[in-house]
């Protein structure tokens, strides 16, 4: 192989290595985001359950803006 061909192959190998590193970094970032989304979903589920538990208690309470009967 000629010198230019060897140089070109070296350049392509370098680019491939660069892209492989970036792909791996993106995969890690994607995994981190997935874990974060899963944690947020768990928190949302828990908060939704808490709200459902509180709502029945609030349904029996008089509205805050309602005028008391002694007015």
C-alpha positions as a printed Julia matrix, in Angstrom:
71×3 Matrix{Float64}:
   0.0    0.0    0.0
   1.08   3.49  -0.71
   1.91   6.14   1.81
  -1.3    8.09   1.04
  -3.39   4.96   1.52
  -1.77   4.26   4.9
  -2.31   7.86   5.92
  -5.95   7.7    4.86
  -6.49   4.42   6.77
  -4.94   5.97   9.89
  -7.21   8.98   9.56
 -10.3    6.76   9.17
  -9.3    4.63  12.17
  -8.9    7.78  14.22
 -12.35   9.0   13.21
 -13.89   5.62  14.03
 -12.3    5.65  17.48
 -13.59   9.18  18.04
 -17.13   8.2   17.05
 -17.04   5.05  19.18
 -16.08   7.11  22.24
 -18.89   9.56  21.61
 -21.42   6.79  21.03
 -20.42   5.23  24.34
 -20.76   8.6   26.11
 -24.21   9.09  24.56
 -25.26   5.6   25.67
 -24.25   6.45  29.24
 -26.13   9.75  29.11
 -29.18   7.96  27.76
 -29.03   5.4   30.57
 -28.73   8.2   33.15
 -31.76   9.95  31.66
 -33.73   6.71  31.67
 -32.94   6.19  35.35
 -33.97   9.76  36.11
 -37.24   9.35  34.21
 -37.95   6.14  36.11
 -37.33   7.9   39.44
 -39.59  10.81  38.44
 -42.33   8.37  37.41
 -42.1    6.66  40.81
 -42.36  10.01  42.59
 -45.32  11.04  40.43
 -47.07   7.75  41.19
 -46.5    8.24  44.93
 -47.71  11.84  44.84
 -50.79  10.84  42.86
 -51.63   8.25  45.5
 -51.19  10.83  48.25
 -53.48  13.27  46.44
 -56.13  10.57  46.01
 -55.96   9.87  49.74
 -56.3   13.55  50.65
 -59.17  14.35  48.25
 -61.87  12.31  50.05
 -61.06  14.19  53.28
 -61.31  17.51  51.47
 -64.65  16.61  49.89
 -66.31  16.72  53.33
 -64.66  20.01  54.33
 -66.49  23.26  53.54
 -64.95  25.39  50.81
 -62.64  28.1   52.1
 -64.48  30.88  50.29
 -67.91  29.81  51.6
 -69.53  32.33  53.94
 -70.19  30.82  57.39
 -73.88  30.51  58.33
 -73.63  33.13  61.13
 -72.98  35.98  58.66
